[in-house]
Amino acid sequence: MLTKPQQHLFDDATRVVAGDSRWQGRTSPDYFAFVGPFGGCTAATILRALIEHPQRAGDPLALTVNYCAPIAEGEFDLDVRLVKANRSSQHWSVELSQGGGDVVTLATAVFAERRPSWSHQSAKMPETKPFETIPPYTKVAVPWAKQYDFRFIEGEPNFAGSKQVPTSAHSKLWIGDRAPRKIDMLSLVSMSDAFFARVFHARRELVPFGTVTLTTYFHLSSEDLATEDITRVLACADAKVFNRSYQDQTGELWSPSGKLIATTTQMGYFRA
Amino acid sequence: MLTKPQQHLFDDATRVVAGDSRWQGRTSPDYFAFVGPFGGCTAATILRALIEHPQRAGDPLALTVNYCAPIAEGEFDLDVRLVKANRSSQHWSVELSQGGGDVVTLATAVFAERRPSWSHQSAKMPETKPFETIPPYTKVAVPWAKQYDFRFIEGEPNFAGSKQVPTSAHSKLWIGDRAPRKIDMLSLVSMSDAFFARVFHARRELVPFGTVTLTTYFHLSSEDLATEDITRVLACADAKVFNRSYQDQTGELWSPSGKLIATTTQMGYFRA
């Protein structure tokens, strides 16, 4: 008897049902955070709707997701709109809402034909340690974080408090799906938001926090990314400034082969 | 006889006429680039419409502008929409079009009450030299660039070509308006896009280039920024990767007092 291969939880969590301009998705308890779904999963769901859209041409180049209000557990609608199409690029907007209510997530995306060109990676891959030699970080209580395998090289979270705050906001770690899954554009988006809040690191304590806006840039074509054939990335994150209830975060996602495959930046709200 | 004080060219170039949801603006020859208006000026015009909007509450926190197609010389419409308002933040979208045609620029913005909080600037201001000791960079042919006073500390453009490309994509410079103007949120947005394309630096030559998407984060409240009372910023820019016809760019804008007042990131198209 043939059994259907079990789908990865991440693919289940980011599943969308195609519509004309209105698509559907639903939150997954596996990827829940404290007051709603994990923002990375929401962003990946939005990107999936665009990638699967029949009018989509080219590869994801840039995605910005603005988290306007918490998403409630359950179904949601995605209003997907091709705002402008050019010869080699497309501009999209997506509005996520529930039950005909207010927009709770607002996103824009750029897709582009990634034509061959002069190429140069000026950023150097940070020094690392083999994934296998680092124990996984398991001190996580929130559902979404249990879906990832975090292996910290630098900046392992320590929420024991410290008399010497602020401590460094920098982290360097391997991130993969707990059940290994080949890295694609969807995982890059989700992992862009999978860093713990920088304020937790700088203050060595958990404080109320939420991502407000997330932007991710993709530096490989989908084909080149598939050729990497990897199940984890070297992820680096840092913050430059915490001020008046908001922090920034910058991040890089590296292929083990040394290619910078995505960069990300976000602003998040904190209470401290 | 009293004479009306002459308005700064930048304020004239970013002027908007209020509507209900539809606002108007027009391109300025003073801030033109090669195939359309300077993207920084367009972004500032969009931000001005939001700041002047009667429903606006709080300070700019984040702005993303997607340049979908060139803007033609002349008038344009801004469809301004408050997508979601919360107790202490607002989410906006703006669509710029001309003559009832396609959207040519698509933007989202987040505004927020910048409530006092724990504060920490982990980024350190780069070393600099006094503005007055550096000659202005004047080798610019394009109108918009003539409106700025660029004083390079590192990475002065050199388009003479080089046998040793790639050269560094890093630049550090003072930027002010040529006719001094107090730095506000509008100038920060415009200056975010006022760096020369990183590919020009890395290849030491001018190649076809256009900003595709620009994101700027604001780290001070409007009031704190006004208190700085400055007419120029220390601006740093770099690129991490040039691949398949696109480059990234990261940038920081510093107050002379040492405060990081804005950070910016963009993806741009190049042909090389």
Interface residues (C-beta under 8 A of the other chain):
Chain A: L61 A62 T64 N66 C68 A69 V83 K84 N86 S89 H91 S93 E95 D102 V103 V104 L106 T108 V110 A112 R114 R115 P116 S117 W118 S119 H120 Q121 S122 A123 P166 S168 A169 A202 R203 V212 T213 T215 Y217 H219 L220 S221 D224 D238 A239 K240 V241 F242 N243 R244 S245 Y246 D248 T250 E252 L260 T263 T265 M267 Y269 F270 R271 A272
Chain B: L61 A62 T64 N66 C68 A69 V83 K84 N86 S89 H91 S93 E95 D102 V103 V104 L106 T108 V110 A112 R114 R115 P116 S117 W118 S119 H120 Q121 S122 A123 P166 S168 A169 A202 R203 V212 T213 T215 Y217 H219 L220 S221 D224 D238 A239 K240 V241 F242 N243 R244 S245 Y246 D248 T250 E252 L260 T263 T265 M267 Y269 F270 R271 A272
